[in-house]
Amino acid sequence: MSYAQAAATYQRNAILTASPEKLVKLLYDGALKNLEKSKLGLTDTKTARSPEVGQSLSRAMGILGELRASLDHAAGGAIAKDLDRLYEYSLDQLSQANLTRTPSGVENTLKVVRTLKEGWDGIIAG
């Protein structure tokens, strides 16, 4: 087994055995990684229209869409409603970034996701 295969197996097992709280943390980490990658690509005119940038944007949007879809509005009340609005805003910002191929929407989304992740890290650490 190659190193890459071993790493992929380890990562898959970590996800399959993770608690729901840990899964949300992993989703935030994945969103941030893809947002950073797309922001970097969008800041350079040579790479702004590259398939890699589109793929990173798409992955970030998929993760945020999944987080939004998993909200429990009945149990979450006002917090779930606020999170829903933040995810909707972020998805709109990423759609605009994808259309215009400029980094501002990604930067706005990074601020939101970083803040949400900090709050989530505080919750699961406590």
C-alpha positions as a Python dict, from the first residue, in 0.01 Angstrom:
ca = {
    (1, 'M'): (0, 0, 0),
    (2, 'S'): (139, 338, -97),
    (3, 'Y'): (162, 631, 141),
    (4, 'A'): (-122, 808, -44),
    (5, 'Q'): (-347, 501, -13),
    (6, 'A'): (-265, 467, 357),
    (7, 'A'): (-337, 835, 415),
    (8, 'A'): (-668, 810, 229),
    (9, 'T'): (-767, 502, 432),
    (10, 'Y'): (-677, 678, 757),
    (11, 'Q'): (-876, 986, 657),
    (12, 'R'): (-1178, 778, 553),
    (13, 'N'): (-1171, 589, 885),
    (14, 'A'): (-1138, 914, 1081),
    (15, 'I'): (-1450, 1045, 908),
    (16, 'L'): (-1649, 723, 947),
    (17, 'T'): (-1577, 702, 1321),
    (18, 'A'): (-1609, 1074, 1402),
    (19, 'S'): (-1875, 1215, 1632),
    (20, 'P'): (-2130, 1456, 1478),
    (21, 'E'): (-1943, 1746, 1645),
    (22, 'K'): (-1613, 1632, 1495),
    (23, 'L'): (-1777, 1593, 1152),
    (24, 'V'): (-1890, 1957, 1159),
    (25, 'K'): (-1535, 2058, 1251),
    (26, 'L'): (-1398, 1854, 960),
    (27, 'L'): (-1650, 2017, 725),
    (28, 'Y'): (-1546, 2364, 838),
    (29, 'D'): (-1179, 2267, 792),
    (30, 'G'): (-1253, 2141, 440),
    (31, 'A'): (-1448, 2454, 351),
    (32, 'L'): (-1166, 2678, 474),
    (33, 'K'): (-904, 2478, 282),
    (34, 'N'): (-1102, 2509, -42),
    (35, 'L'): (-1182, 2876, 17),
    (36, 'E'): (-815, 2957, 72),
    (37, 'K'): (-720, 2765, -242),
    (38, 'S'): (-983, 2941, -455),
    (39, 'K'): (-894, 3284, -310),
    (40, 'L'): (-531, 3228, -403),
    (41, 'G'): (-628, 3126, -757),
    (42, 'L'): (-867, 3418, -801),
    (43, 'T'): (-607, 3679, -701),
    (44, 'D'): (-396, 3592, -1006),
    (45, 'T'): (-540, 3669, -1350),
    (46, 'K'): (-346, 3374, -1497),
    (47, 'T'): (-528, 3123, -1275),
    (48, 'A'): (-860, 3298, -1205),
    (49, 'R'): (-1044, 3106, -1477),
    (50, 'S'): (-867, 2775, -1418),
    (51, 'P'): (-1061, 2453, -1360),
    (52, 'E'): (-883, 2415, -1024),
    (53, 'V'): (-1032, 2741, -897),
    (54, 'G'): (-1376, 2633, -1013),
    (55, 'Q'): (-1330, 2298, -844),
    (56, 'S'): (-1225, 2459, -514),
    (57, 'L'): (-1522, 2695, -526),
    (58, 'S'): (-1754, 2406, -605),
    (59, 'R'): (-1621, 2199, -314),
    (60, 'A'): (-1657, 2489, -71),
    (61, 'M'): (-2013, 2549, -194),
    (62, 'G'): (-2092, 2180, -158),
    (63, 'I'): (-1967, 2175, 200),
    (64, 'L'): (-2160, 2489, 295),
    (65, 'G'): (-2468, 2350, 125),
    (66, 'E'): (-2433, 2030, 327),
    (67, 'L'): (-2392, 2224, 651),
    (68, 'R'): (-2700, 2430, 564),
    (69, 'A'): (-2905, 2122, 474),
    (70, 'S'): (-2815, 1951, 801),
    (71, 'L'): (-2952, 2233, 1019),
    (72, 'D'): (-3227, 2117, 1255),
    (73, 'H'): (-3466, 2411, 1250),
    (74, 'A'): (-3706, 2251, 1498),
    (75, 'A'): (-3439, 2195, 1764),
    (76, 'G'): (-3214, 2485, 1669),
    (77, 'G'): (-3469, 2765, 1673),
    (78, 'A'): (-3322, 3112, 1627),
    (79, 'I'): (-2964, 2983, 1608),
    (80, 'A'): (-3050, 2751, 1318),
    (81, 'K'): (-3230, 3039, 1146),
    (82, 'D'): (-2926, 3267, 1187),
    (83, 'L'): (-2690, 2995, 1063),
    (84, 'D'): (-2918, 2935, 765),
    (85, 'R'): (-2893, 3304, 674),
    (86, 'L'): (-2513, 3300, 710),
    (87, 'Y'): (-2484, 2991, 489),
    (88, 'E'): (-2721, 3146, 233),
    (89, 'Y'): (-2514, 3468, 230),
    (90, 'S'): (-2191, 3269, 194),
    (91, 'L'): (-2328, 3058, -90),
    (92, 'D'): (-2445, 3374, -268),
    (93, 'Q'): (-2101, 3532, -223),
    (94, 'L'): (-1932, 3223, -369),
    (95, 'S'): (-2174, 3217, -664),
    (96, 'Q'): (-2081, 3580, -736),
    (97, 'A'): (-1710, 3500, -703),
    (98, 'N'): (-1755, 3213, -947),
    (99, 'L'): (-1937, 3434, -1198),
    (100, 'T'): (-1704, 3734, -1173),
    (101, 'R'): (-1387, 3532, -1102),
    (102, 'T'): (-1285, 3788, -840),
    (103, 'P'): (-1177, 3709, -481),
    (104, 'S'): (-1404, 3950, -286),
    (105, 'G'): (-1690, 3701, -240),
    (106, 'V'): (-1446, 3436, -124),
    (107, 'E'): (-1290, 3681, 123),
    (108, 'N'): (-1635, 3765, 263),
    (109, 'T'): (-1715, 3395, 297),
    (110, 'L'): (-1380, 3325, 463),
    (111, 'K'): (-1466, 3580, 736),
    (112, 'V'): (-1799, 3410, 801),
    (113, 'V'): (-1665, 3053, 801),
    (114, 'R'): (-1363, 3141, 1018),
    (115, 'T'): (-1595, 3302, 1275),
    (116, 'L'): (-1831, 3003, 1270),
    (117, 'K'): (-1541, 2759, 1307),
    (118, 'E'): (-1395, 2954, 1601),
    (119, 'G'): (-1733, 2940, 1771),
    (120, 'W'): (-1770, 2570, 1695),
    (121, 'D'): (-1420, 2495, 1823),
    (122, 'G'): (-1514, 2675, 2145),
    (123, 'I'): (-1828, 2467, 2180),
    (124, 'I'): (-1666, 2126, 2128),
    (125, 'A'): (-1360, 2214, 2340),
    (126, 'G'): (-1582, 2316, 2633),
}
